Amino acid sequence: MATRHQVRQAVITLLYTHEMDTFNEDFASEYFAEQKIKNEQKNFAETIFGGVLENIDNIDEKINSYLSSFKLAELGAMERAILRLGAHEILAQTCEARVAISEAVALASEFGSTNGVKLVNGVLDNIAKDKNPVASAAVDTKEFYENLSAIQESLKPKEPRNSRIPKESGFKKSAKSGPASKTAPKKPPKRARKDDTRKDEK
């Protein structure tokens, strides 16, 4: 079963295809089935996807009010989709503002750049503070990237214990040679000393 983060990834994909004019209901159904998004999670995805489209003019206006040097239309389509989803979740209160921003920042780190992460974090935090001026909901991006690096490191495949060839060397084990031996190679026998040879001759 898909997680809420995977559901949001799917919604971002649908928003992107919708803006590219390649979206249709058959595509959405096939995509949900492929991503194993069904039942409650599918309803959640359809609700927030429909909510963004229904309120897109108000969402874009809110986002643009916190963009100074450029406007939403000048961003990449994927960043627009992430901002729209995050803004909708904050404004419609589908979840806590901190959760909405954290999810949007994670999506921006997966699909965008470092600058995109900062932009998404800053804009959505301003929208959240406008909605509820009591406290900031911004994500600590330094802490976020530290945690992200740790997660990515833990997901790296571990090298087999019996492999003595470093990955960067470019060498490969022969398919015919079979598995590498776990025992160390035997040392060659020592040469007999001259005096030992004489003793044998006697």
N, C-alpha and C positions, 0 to 999 in steps of 0.2 A: 504493500500500500504506500502511496506517495506521501511525503511529508508536506507540511504547509509551505516550506521553502521551495520544494519542487513544484507545488501548485502555482506559486508566484512566478517561478521561471516559465511555466506554461502560459500564464496570463501575459507576461512580457512578450513571449513569442507571438501570441494572438494579436496583441496590440501592434506589434511590429508589422505583421502580415496585413493587418487591417489598414495601416497607414500606407503600405506598399500596394494596396489594392489587389492583394492576392488571397484575401481571407474569404472563406465561405464555410457554411455550417458542416458540410461533409469533411472538410479539412479539420475543423475543430473536433469533431467526433472521432476521427481516425487518430488525431494527435493525442487526445485524452486516453484512448484505448492503448496506444503505443506506450505512453508514459505511465500506464496503470493508475490513472486518476479516475476514480469512480465514486458513486454514492455521495457521501457527505462532502468529500473533497472536490468532487466534480461540481456539486451545487455551489460550493464556496467560490470556485474558479469562475463559474458562469455569473455569479452575483457580482463579484468585484470587477470582472471584465465588462459586464453590462453597465455597472455603475460608473465606470470611467467614461464610457462612450456617451452615456446619457447626460453626464455633467461636464463634458470635455471643455466647453467654452468657459465655464466658471473656473475649472481647474487650471486651464491655460492662463487665464487672467491673473489668478492668484500666484502662479509660478512666475509669470513675467514681472509682477510687482516686486519680486526679490532678485531679479536679474538686472544688473546695472549696465555693464558694457555691451551686452548683446541680448538678444531675445531668444525665446524657446525655439522658434523656427530655424535659428542658425545652428542649433545643436544637432548631433547625430540622431537618427531615428530611434536607436536603442536607448540612448540617454533620455530622450523625450518620453519613451514608454516607461522607463523606470521612475522618472520624476512624476509622471501622471499617476502611476499606480500608488506611489508613496503618498502623494498629496491627497488622492482620493481616500486612502485608508485613514489618514489623519482627519480630514474634514468630515468624512462619514462615520468616523469613530468605529470602524470595523474591528479595531484592536487598539491597544495602548500606543500612544505616539512613539514611545521609545522602541517598541517592537517594530512598528512600521518603518522607522528610520533605520534601525539596525538591519532589517531585511533589505531595504533599498540600497544601503551601503554595500552589503554583501553581493547583491546583484550587480552593482556598478563595478565592484572589484573583479567579478567574473567576466563581465561583458565589455568593460570600459577601461579607462586609464586611471592613474593616480589622481590626476586633475579632475576627472569625472567623479571620483569618490568624494573629493573635497567639495565639489560643486553640489552634488546630491545631498551630502550631509548638511551643508550650510543652508541651502534653500529650504529643505524640509524642516530643519530646526526652526527657521524663522516662521514658517507656516504653523508649526506646532506652538510656538510662543505666542503667535497672534491668536491662535485658538484658545490657548490657556497660558496666560502670561506668568503664572506662578513659578514655573521651573523650566529649565532647558532640557530638551530630550535628545540633544546631539550626542552622537557616538564619539568616544575618544578614539580618533583614527589611529593614533600611535599604538594604543593597546590593541585595537582591532587588527592591525597588520602584524603585531607580535604574535597574537593568537593564531592568525591565518598562517604565518610561517611555520609555527609549531604543528598545526594540523597537516599542512602540506608535507612536512618532513616525516610525520608519522605514517603518511600514506605511501611513501616511496617504497618500492619493492626491496626487500632485504636480500643481500647477496648470499647464495648458498655457502654453508660452512666449508665444504670441500673444494670450493673454487679458489684457486690460488692466482688466477690470472686477473689483473685489474681490468675493469670495464674499458678504461680509456686506451688500453694497449692495442686493441683492434684484433687480438688473436682470438681464434675460436677453437673449441675442442673438436676433434675429428669425430664424425658420426660413427666410424668403424671402431674407434678406440675404446668405446664403452665408457662407463662412469669413472671419474677420477678416483685413484686409490687413496684411501684415508691414511695408509701407512707411509712413513717417510722412506725414500729410496735407500737401499742398503749401501753402505760405504764399501769402496773397493778394498780387497785384502791388502794388508801391508806387505811390502817387499821383505823378503828374508834378508837378514843382515849377513855379512860375509862370514863372521865367526860361526853363525848357525849352520851355514852351508858346509863349512869344514867339519863340523861335528858329525853331520850326516854322512860325509864321505868316509870318515873313520869307521 
